[in-house]
Amino acid sequence: MIEQEYKPVSGYLILVIDLLLFFTGTWGLIATGIPFMGLLILTAFFLMPGFFFIYPNGSRVLTLFGAYKGTVKEHGFFWVNPFFIKKSISLRARNFDSDRVKVNDNVGNPILIGVILVWRVSDTFKAAFEVDDYESFVRVQSDAAVRKLAGMYPYDNFDDNKAEITLRSGVEEVNHNLEEELRNRLEIAGINVIEARIGYLAYASEIAGAMLRRQQATAIVAARKKIVEGAVGMVEMALEALSKKEIIEMDEERKAAMVSNLMVVLCGDRDPQPVVNTGTLHH
């Protein structure tokens, strides 16, 4: 069965009729004492449960003795059969910030991950009758989707150098896959996923310290590599300049010593300490 729109009667019209019945019955019962006038008062009270109002972006699902009669999505003041049961379902967009769950990534590392979901009800029939509690359904399925997503990708490419997409670097594709997974899961409840993205991502506490040191070591190695590459270029330029300008003649042994000293100066962690040579260049 699919959602059906129900057109209710204006509540203002029935309110006028209801007040007329009540006051007419009351006046007639007092003025004439005829018991029949009491039926008008009872009718007025019978009509009262049929009144309801809907705010913008709200809805009411109507059922009669277990049978679905339709959904009212217009906002305003209305009246329906007093025997109708009216269930309110909001059509507004909602935010859901999930709890941080501990899961294993694609290579088995424990990580903490959370999702931010923006959603709204698009099919009130499914939301009301296909699941017991559609709000709880959103929470549970979001948690399941996050766990599945985390197992599809590594946190980073430390343990898998061939991984082109990771949870840290492949933000657009990971969030896209998360949205598609949630749409497929929440469609049964008539939920429209507007946006879904990873809101929190970090290593679990038991390995966070070790992974931080690993990241720092990787950064240091990368920085050292750049320093060495630059130092080699500077030494090469220095030797070429000395050779072209014939400032000093050096044999291979002295060149090697000069290269060694320059590499130490350029690649060292600390500032070099100058040494004054009071002898000759060879002593």
C-alpha positions as CSV (number, residue, x, y, z in Angstrom):
1,M,0.0,0.0,0.0
2,I,1.2,3.5,-0.7
3,E,0.6,6.9,0.9
4,Q,-2.7,8.5,0.1
5,E,-3.6,12.2,0.6
6,Y,-6.8,12.9,2.6
7,K,-8.8,16.1,2.1
8,P,-10.4,17.0,5.5
9,V,-13.3,19.4,6.1
10,S,-12.5,22.9,7.2
11,G,-12.5,23.0,11.0
12,Y,-14.0,26.5,11.1
13,L,-17.2,25.4,9.3
14,I,-17.8,22.5,11.7
15,L,-16.9,24.6,14.7
16,V,-19.7,27.0,13.8
17,I,-22.2,24.1,13.4
18,D,-20.9,22.6,16.7
19,L,-21.5,25.8,18.6
20,L,-24.9,26.3,17.1
21,L,-25.9,22.8,18.2
22,F,-24.6,23.3,21.7
23,F,-26.2,26.7,22.3
24,T,-29.4,25.7,20.6
25,G,-29.7,22.6,22.7
26,T,-28.8,24.4,25.9
27,W,-31.3,27.2,25.3
28,G,-34.0,24.7,24.2
29,L,-33.5,22.5,27.2
30,I,-33.7,25.4,29.6
31,A,-36.6,27.2,27.8
32,T,-38.8,24.3,26.9
33,G,-37.5,21.4,29.0
34,I,-37.9,19.0,26.1
35,P,-35.4,16.1,26.5
36,F,-34.9,16.0,22.7
37,M,-32.9,19.2,23.0
38,G,-30.3,17.3,25.1
39,L,-29.5,15.3,22.0
40,L,-28.3,18.4,20.3
41,I,-25.9,19.0,23.2
42,L,-24.6,15.4,23.0
43,T,-24.1,15.7,19.3
44,A,-22.1,18.8,19.8
45,F,-19.8,17.0,22.3
46,F,-19.6,14.0,19.9
47,L,-18.2,16.2,17.1
48,M,-15.5,17.8,19.2
49,P,-12.9,15.0,19.0
50,G,-12.8,15.4,15.2
51,F,-11.1,18.8,15.4
52,F,-7.3,19.0,14.9
53,F,-4.7,21.4,13.5
54,I,-1.5,20.9,11.7
55,Y,1.6,23.2,11.7
56,P,3.6,23.8,8.5
57,N,5.7,20.8,7.5
58,G,3.5,18.6,9.7
59,S,1.1,15.7,8.9
60,R,-1.5,13.5,10.4
61,V,-2.0,9.8,9.5
62,L,-5.6,8.8,9.7
63,T,-6.9,5.3,10.5
64,L,-10.4,4.0,11.2
65,F,-10.7,0.8,13.1
66,G,-7.3,-0.3,11.9
67,A,-7.8,0.7,8.3
68,Y,-5.6,3.4,6.7
69,K,-7.7,6.2,5.4
70,G,-5.0,8.7,4.2
71,T,-2.6,11.4,5.3
72,V,-3.3,15.1,5.8
73,K,-0.3,17.2,4.8
74,E,-2.0,20.7,4.6
75,H,-1.4,23.0,7.5
76,G,-4.4,24.6,9.1
77,F,-7.5,23.8,11.3
78,F,-9.6,20.8,10.2
79,W,-12.3,18.3,11.2
80,V,-12.6,14.6,10.4
81,N,-14.7,11.7,11.5
82,P,-14.5,11.6,15.4
83,F,-13.7,7.9,15.2
84,F,-10.5,8.5,13.2
85,I,-7.3,7.9,15.1
86,K,-4.9,10.7,14.2
87,K,-1.1,10.1,14.4
88,S,1.2,13.1,14.0
89,I,4.3,12.7,11.9
90,S,6.7,15.7,11.3
91,L,7.9,16.3,7.8
92,R,10.6,18.7,8.9
93,A,14.3,18.0,8.2
94,R,16.1,16.6,11.2
95,N,19.7,16.2,12.3
96,F,21.1,13.1,13.8
97,D,24.6,13.0,15.3
98,S,25.4,9.4,16.1
99,D,27.4,8.2,19.0
100,R,31.1,7.4,18.4
101,V,31.3,3.7,17.9
102,K,34.4,1.6,18.0
103,V,34.9,-0.6,14.9
104,N,37.7,-2.2,13.0
105,D,38.8,-0.7,9.7
106,N,39.6,-2.7,6.5
107,V,43.0,-3.8,7.9
108,G,41.8,-4.5,11.4
109,N,42.8,-1.3,13.3
110,P,40.3,-0.2,16.0
111,I,38.9,3.2,15.3
112,L,36.3,5.5,16.6
113,I,33.8,6.8,14.0
114,G,30.6,8.8,14.1
115,V,28.1,10.0,11.4
116,I,26.1,13.2,11.0
117,L,22.8,12.5,9.1
118,V,20.2,15.0,7.8
119,W,16.9,13.3,7.0
120,R,13.1,13.8,6.8
121,V,10.0,11.6,6.4
122,S,8.9,11.4,2.7
123,D,6.3,8.6,2.9
124,T,4.1,8.8,6.0
125,F,2.5,5.4,5.4
126,K,5.8,3.6,5.5
127,A,7.0,5.6,8.5
128,A,3.8,4.8,10.4
129,F,3.2,1.2,9.4
130,E,6.3,-0.4,7.9
131,V,8.4,-0.1,11.1
132,D,7.5,0.1,14.8
133,D,9.4,3.3,15.5
134,Y,10.9,5.2,12.6
135,E,13.1,7.4,14.7
136,S,14.6,4.4,16.5
137,F,15.0,2.7,13.1
138,V,17.0,5.7,11.8
139,R,19.4,5.4,14.8
140,V,19.9,1.7,14.5
141,Q,20.4,1.6,10.8
142,S,22.8,4.6,10.9
143,D,24.9,2.7,13.3
144,A,24.9,-0.5,11.1
145,A,25.8,1.5,8.0
146,V,28.7,3.2,9.7
147,R,30.1,-0.2,10.9
148,K,29.8,-1.6,7.4
149,L,31.4,1.5,5.8
150,A,34.4,1.4,8.3
151,G,35.1,-2.2,7.3
152,M,35.3,-1.3,3.6
153,Y,38.3,1.2,3.8
154,P,41.5,1.5,5.8
155,Y,41.9,4.4,8.1
156,D,44.9,5.5,6.1
157,N,47.4,3.9,3.8
158,F,50.1,3.1,6.4
159,D,49.3,-0.6,6.3
160,D,48.2,-0.7,2.7
161,N,50.2,1.5,0.4
162,K,48.1,0.4,-2.6
163,A,44.9,1.8,-1.1
164,E,43.9,4.8,-3.1
165,I,40.8,5.6,-1.0
166,T,41.0,5.8,2.8
167,L,38.6,7.1,5.4
168,R,40.9,10.1,5.9
169,S,41.7,11.0,2.4
170,G,38.7,9.8,0.3
171,V,36.2,12.1,2.0
172,E,33.9,12.7,-1.0
173,E,33.7,9.1,-2.1
174,V,33.4,7.7,1.4
175,N,30.5,10.2,2.2
176,H,28.8,9.4,-1.1
177,N,28.9,5.7,-0.3
178,L,27.6,6.3,3.2
179,E,24.6,8.3,1.8
180,E,23.8,5.5,-0.7
181,E,24.0,2.9,2.0
182,L,21.7,4.8,4.3
183,R,19.2,5.6,1.5
184,N,18.9,1.8,0.8
185,R,18.5,1.0,4.4
186,L,16.0,3.8,5.3
187,E,13.9,3.6,2.2
188,I,11.7,0.8,3.8
189,A,10.7,3.4,6.5
190,G,9.9,6.1,4.0
191,I,12.9,8.2,5.1
192,N,14.6,10.5,2.6
193,V,18.4,11.0,3.3
194,I,19.3,14.6,2.5
195,E,22.9,14.4,3.6
196,A,25.2,12.0,5.4
197,R,28.9,12.5,6.3
198,I,31.4,11.3,8.7
199,G,31.4,13.6,11.7
200,Y,34.1,12.1,13.8
201,L,37.1,9.9,12.9
202,A,40.0,8.9,15.1
203,Y,42.1,5.9,16.2
204,A,40.8,4.1,19.3
205,S,42.6,5.1,22.5
206,E,44.5,1.9,22.9
207,I,46.5,2.5,19.6
208,A,46.2,6.3,19.3
209,G,49.5,6.9,20.9
210,A,51.4,4.4,18.8
211,M,49.8,5.6,15.6
212,L,50.6,9.2,16.5
213,R,54.3,8.3,16.9
214,R,54.1,6.5,13.6
215,Q,52.7,9.5,11.8
216,Q,55.4,11.7,13.4
217,A,58.1,9.3,12.3
218,T,56.7,9.3,8.8
219,A,56.7,13.1,8.7
220,I,60.3,13.2,10.0
221,V,61.5,10.8,7.4
222,A,59.8,12.8,4.6
223,A,61.3,16.0,5.9
224,R,64.8,14.5,6.1
225,K,64.5,13.2,2.6
226,K,63.8,16.7,1.4
227,I,66.7,18.1,3.4
228,V,69.1,15.6,2.0
229,E,67.9,16.2,-1.6
230,G,68.4,19.9,-1.1
231,A,71.8,19.5,0.6
232,V,73.1,17.3,-2.3
233,G,72.1,19.9,-4.8
234,M,73.8,22.7,-2.8
235,V,77.1,20.6,-2.5
236,E,77.0,19.9,-6.2
237,M,76.6,23.6,-7.0
238,A,79.5,24.5,-4.6
239,L,81.9,22.1,-6.2
240,E,81.0,23.2,-9.7
241,A,81.4,26.9,-8.8
242,L,84.8,26.2,-7.2
243,S,85.9,24.2,-10.2
244,K,84.8,26.8,-12.8
245,K,86.4,29.8,-11.0
246,E,89.5,27.8,-10.1
247,I,89.6,29.3,-6.6
248,I,91.3,26.2,-5.2
249,E,92.5,22.9,-6.6
250,M,91.4,19.8,-4.7
251,D,92.1,16.2,-5.2
252,E,89.4,13.5,-4.7
253,E,90.3,13.1,-1.0
254,R,89.9,16.7,-0.3
255,K,86.6,16.9,-2.3
256,A,85.3,14.0,-0.3
257,A,86.2,15.7,3.0
258,M,84.6,18.9,1.8
259,V,81.4,17.1,0.8
260,S,81.3,15.3,4.2
261,N,81.7,18.6,6.0
262,L,79.0,20.3,3.9
263,M,76.5,17.5,4.3
264,V,77.0,17.5,8.1
265,V,76.4,21.3,8.2
266,L,73.4,21.2,5.9
267,C,71.7,18.1,7.3
268,G,72.6,18.4,11.0
269,D,69.9,18.9,13.7
270,R,71.9,21.6,15.4
271,D,73.7,24.8,14.3
272,P,77.3,24.0,13.3
273,Q,80.1,25.2,15.6
274,P,82.8,27.1,13.7
275,V,86.5,26.0,14.1
276,V,89.3,28.5,13.4
277,N,92.2,26.9,11.5
278,T,95.4,28.7,12.5
279,G,97.6,26.5,10.3
280,T,97.4,25.8,6.6
281,L,94.6,24.4,4.5
282,H,96.2,20.9,4.8
283,H,96.6,20.9,8.6
